[in-house]
């Protein structure tokens, strides 16, 4: 019975059409690769490409592949061709001679859902908009004067970290440097952005927890990035909904920070107006007293 089913399947026109299309697809891919002058590439499987060759320790696997195929090799991670440069000369050639060709960043699902579809400086496409954003960031955020103005924040947070480590050592308690450094970095950023620490009652940082969740999702494995025809699987697994939820929380946090800054600016303007009015009144009173004193 099973042999009969197999014979029927082999004579099925739909099955034969699928086999023909698959063979044609493989043939076209091989012909396209032969026409291009591509770097050497290790043997790859049909669907996953070279993913299986990365292993549990990708840096060591890439080192071994580079020792075998040269300092510049081409890997195919799923549907994504990936160029691997493993020598300083190759990196220098890419950065200096072909910087524009390699200036764009991959548009992954995380960039789309958590970084406003690559409209920022970090993952934006190279162009006039990116150059303007970069110029604005250098002048307003990363200038020497701006960075130096927050030096006291870094000094205070590092001093608090040292004191906390010292007190923990005196108590002979274990130290989790990962959490401590995360809290310090998040407090430095939140104080520079919000002018205050954002912490829970147990000492954890809200901003730090939000950034940690964002980093975990950003660096996680997304099926749709490797296999675009399987993007629907990320929705079923909940990966895309989690990224959207974290993005919404980050937007709410930033909106709150902006509102607080506007409230402080309006209060400062009101205080400044009151100070100017009070000084004007005081000046008028002094002028009236001086006039009355002269007349007497």
C-alpha distance (Angstrom), angle and dihedral (degrees) to the residues before:
residue distance angle dihedral
X1 . . .
X2 3.81 . .
X3 3.82 90.6 .
X4 3.79 88.9 52.0
X5 3.80 91.0 51.9
X6 3.78 91.4 49.5
X7 3.78 91.5 50.2
X8 3.79 90.4 49.9
X9 3.78 90.2 49.0
X10 3.79 92.4 50.8
X11 3.80 90.3 54.2
X12 3.79 94.6 45.2
X13 3.85 109.1 115.6
X14 3.81 92.5 -145.3
X15 3.79 92.5 53.2
X16 3.79 91.7 47.6
X17 3.81 90.4 49.3
X18 3.78 91.6 52.9
X19 3.80 91.6 49.9
X20 3.80 90.3 48.8
X21 3.80 92.6 49.7
X22 3.80 91.3 48.4
X23 3.79 92.0 51.4
X24 3.79 90.7 46.8
X25 3.81 91.0 50.4
X26 3.81 92.1 51.1
X27 3.78 90.6 47.1
X28 3.79 92.9 51.5
X29 3.80 92.2 47.9
X30 3.79 91.4 51.3
X31 3.80 92.5 46.4
X32 3.80 91.4 49.3
X33 3.79 91.3 51.4
X34 3.80 91.8 50.8
X35 3.82 93.1 53.6
X36 3.81 93.2 56.0
X37 3.78 125.1 72.5
X38 3.79 95.0 -126.8
X39 3.82 128.9 171.3
X40 3.79 117.9 -101.9
X41 3.77 115.0 -74.6
X42 3.81 132.2 -166.7
X43 3.80 118.3 -120.6
X44 3.78 112.4 -77.4
X45 3.76 137.3 -162.1
X46 3.79 123.2 -114.2
X47 3.81 101.9 -105.3
X48 3.80 109.4 12.6
X49 3.80 95.6 38.6
X50 3.82 111.3 -164.2
X51 3.81 98.3 -18.2
X52 3.79 91.8 109.6
X53 3.83 90.4 58.2
X54 3.82 94.4 61.2
X55 3.81 93.2 73.3
X56 3.80 125.7 -177.4
X57 3.82 92.5 -50.8
X58 3.83 107.1 45.1
X59 3.84 96.3 -178.0
X60 3.80 91.7 57.4
X61 3.79 92.2 43.3
X62 3.81 90.5 51.4
X63 3.80 89.8 48.6
X64 3.80 91.4 53.1
X65 3.80 91.8 47.1
X66 3.81 90.9 49.3
X67 3.79 91.4 50.8
X68 3.80 88.7 53.6
X69 3.82 102.6 39.0
X70 3.80 103.1 25.4
X71 3.82 138.7 -99.7
X72 3.80 92.6 -61.1
X73 3.79 119.9 48.4
X74 3.76 138.3 157.2
X75 3.79 122.0 -127.7
X76 3.77 128.0 -176.0
X77 3.79 111.3 -145.0
X78 3.76 102.5 -168.7
X79 3.82 103.9 -56.3
X80 3.81 94.7 -18.0
X81 3.83 121.5 96.1
X82 3.81 107.2 -143.3
X83 3.80 125.6 -166.0
X84 3.81 114.7 -148.9
X85 3.82 119.2 -160.1
X86 3.80 113.6 -169.4
X87 3.80 104.3 173.6
X88 3.78 134.7 67.4
X89 3.82 91.8 -124.1
X90 3.80 92.5 55.4
X91 3.81 92.4 46.7
X92 3.81 90.2 48.7
X93 3.81 90.3 50.8
X94 3.80 91.2 50.4
X95 3.81 95.7 45.5
X96 3.80 98.5 42.7
X97 3.80 106.6 29.0
X98 3.82 102.2 29.1
X99 3.79 102.7 24.7
X100 3.82 95.1 130.6
X101 3.80 92.9 51.6
X102 3.80 90.6 53.2
X103 3.82 98.3 35.5
X104 3.82 97.4 97.0
X105 3.79 122.9 88.5
X106 3.80 126.7 -137.1
X107 3.80 113.8 -94.0
X108 3.78 100.3 -132.4
X109 3.79 128.7 172.9
X110 3.81 90.2 -101.0
X111 3.81 91.3 54.3
X112 3.79 90.5 48.5
X113 3.81 97.9 48.7
X114 3.82 102.4 30.4
X115 3.81 105.6 28.4
X116 3.82 101.3 45.3
X117 3.81 94.9 -98.6
X118 3.83 94.1 -57.3
X119 3.80 96.2 -55.4
X120 3.81 94.1 136.5
X121 3.78 132.4 84.0
X122 3.80 96.5 -101.7
X123 3.81 98.9 57.5
X124 3.78 104.3 11.5
X125 3.81 120.3 124.3
X126 3.77 116.5 -101.5
X127 3.79 111.9 -95.4
X128 3.77 145.2 94.4
X129 3.80 93.8 -55.1
X130 3.80 91.6 51.4
X131 3.82 91.7 48.9
X132 3.81 91.6 51.4
X133 3.81 92.4 48.4
X134 3.79 91.0 48.2
X135 3.80 91.8 49.1
X136 3.81 91.5 49.1
X137 3.80 92.0 48.2
X138 3.80 93.4 49.9
X139 3.81 93.1 48.6
X140 3.81 99.1 40.8
X141 3.82 105.2 28.2
X142 3.80 112.9 18.3
X143 3.79 102.4 37.3
X144 3.79 118.2 124.6
X145 3.78 92.1 -114.6
X146 3.81 93.2 51.0
X147 3.81 93.9 47.0
X148 3.81 92.1 46.1
X149 3.81 91.6 50.8
X150 3.83 89.8 66.4
X151 3.79 95.6 47.8
X152 3.81 91.5 107.2
X153 3.82 89.8 57.7
X154 3.79 91.9 55.2
X155 3.79 91.9 45.4
X156 3.80 92.8 50.9
X157 3.80 94.8 47.1
X158 3.80 93.8 46.2
X159 3.81 89.6 48.0
X160 3.80 90.2 51.0
X161 3.81 89.8 50.1
X162 3.80 92.0 51.6
X163 3.80 91.4 49.2
X164 3.79 91.5 49.2
X165 3.81 92.2 50.0
X166 3.80 90.3 48.2
X167 3.80 93.6 50.4
X168 3.81 91.2 46.7
X169 3.81 91.4 51.2
X170 3.80 91.3 50.3
X171 3.80 88.8 54.4
X172 3.83 90.3 48.1
X173 3.81 90.1 -126.7
X174 3.82 123.1 148.5
X175 3.81 116.8 -97.1
X176 3.79 124.4 -138.2
X177 3.79 102.2 -159.9
X178 3.81 92.5 179.5
X179 3.80 93.0 62.8
X180 3.80 92.6 40.1
X181 3.79 93.2 52.6
X182 3.81 90.5 45.5
X183 3.80 90.7 52.9
X184 3.81 91.9 47.3
X185 3.80 94.4 49.1
X186 3.81 92.9 45.7
X187 3.81 91.5 47.8
X188 3.81 91.4 50.5
X189 3.80 91.6 50.9
X190 3.79 94.4 43.1
X191 3.81 92.3 48.8
X192 3.80 91.6 48.9
X193 3.81 91.5 47.5
X194 3.81 102.5 32.2
X195 3.82 102.0 20.3
X196 3.81 89.6 -126.8
X197 3.77 142.7 67.4
X198 3.78 116.1 -99.0
X199 3.80 107.5 -150.5
X200 3.77 141.0 151.7
X201 3.78 122.5 -125.9
X202 3.81 91.2 -97.5
X203 3.80 91.5 56.1
X204 3.79 98.2 -101.5
X205 3.77 117.6 132.8
X206 3.79 118.5 -119.8
X207 3.75 91.3 -154.9
X208 3.80 90.9 47.7
X209 3.79 92.6 50.4
X210 3.79 90.9 49.4
X211 3.80 92.2 49.2
X212 3.81 90.8 46.9
X213 3.82 91.5 54.1
X214 3.79 90.4 47.0
X215 3.82 92.1 51.3
X216 3.82 92.4 47.7
X217 3.81 91.5 53.0
X218 3.80 93.0 40.9
X219 3.80 93.3 54.5
X220 3.80 96.0 37.8
X221 3.79 125.5 108.2
X222 3.79 112.7 -89.3
X223 3.78 115.7 -167.0
X224 3.81 93.3 -155.8
X225 3.81 92.1 57.2
X226 3.80 91.4 58.5
X227 3.79 97.6 34.2
X228 3.84 112.0 25.7
X229 3.80 92.2 -170.4
X230 3.83 88.8 62.4
X231 3.82 97.8 54.8
X232 3.80 89.6 118.8
X233 3.82 88.6 67.0
X234 3.84 91.1 67.1
X235 3.79 89.2 57.6
X236 3.79 92.3 50.6
X237 3.82 92.9 48.5
X238 3.81 91.2 50.1
X239 3.80 94.8 -117.5
X240 3.80 95.7 122.3
X241 3.86 94.1 44.1
X242 3.82 90.1 51.8
X243 3.80 91.2 51.9
X244 3.79 91.1 49.5
X245 3.81 90.9 49.2
X246 3.82 92.7 51.3
X247 3.80 90.4 46.7
X248 3.81 90.8 52.1
X249 3.82 91.2 49.9
X250 3.79 91.0 49.4
X251 3.80 91.1 49.9
X252 3.81 90.6 50.2
X253 3.81 90.1 49.5
X254 3.80 92.9 50.1
X255 3.82 91.6 45.9
X256 3.80 89.2 54.0
X257 3.81 91.0 49.9
X258 3.81 91.3 50.2
X259 3.82 91.8 49.5
X260 3.80 91.3 49.7
X261 3.80 91.3 49.9
X262 3.80 91.4 49.6
X263 3.79 90.5 48.8
X264 3.81 90.7 51.5
X265 3.80 91.2 47.9
X266 3.81 92.0 50.3
X267 3.82 90.8 48.5
X268 3.78 90.5 48.6
X269 3.79 90.6 50.6
X270 3.81 91.4 49.4
X271 3.80 90.7 48.4
X272 3.78 91.0 48.2
X273 3.81 91.4 50.3
X274 3.79 90.7 49.2
X275 3.79 90.6 49.2
X276 3.80 91.3 49.3
X277 3.79 92.2 47.6
X278 3.80 91.9 47.5
X279 3.79 91.7 48.9
X280 3.81 89.7 47.9
X281 3.80 91.0 51.1
X282 3.80 90.8 47.0
X283 3.79 90.5 50.4
X284 3.80 91.6 50.6
X285 3.79 90.9 49.0
X286 3.78 91.2 50.4
X287 3.78 90.0 48.6
X288 3.83 91.6 50.0
X289 3.81 91.3 48.5
X290 3.78 91.5 48.9
X291 3.84 90.8 49.4
X292 3.79 92.7 48.0
X293 3.81 90.4 47.5
X294 3.81 91.2 53.6
X295 3.80 93.1 48.8
X296 3.81 91.5 51.7
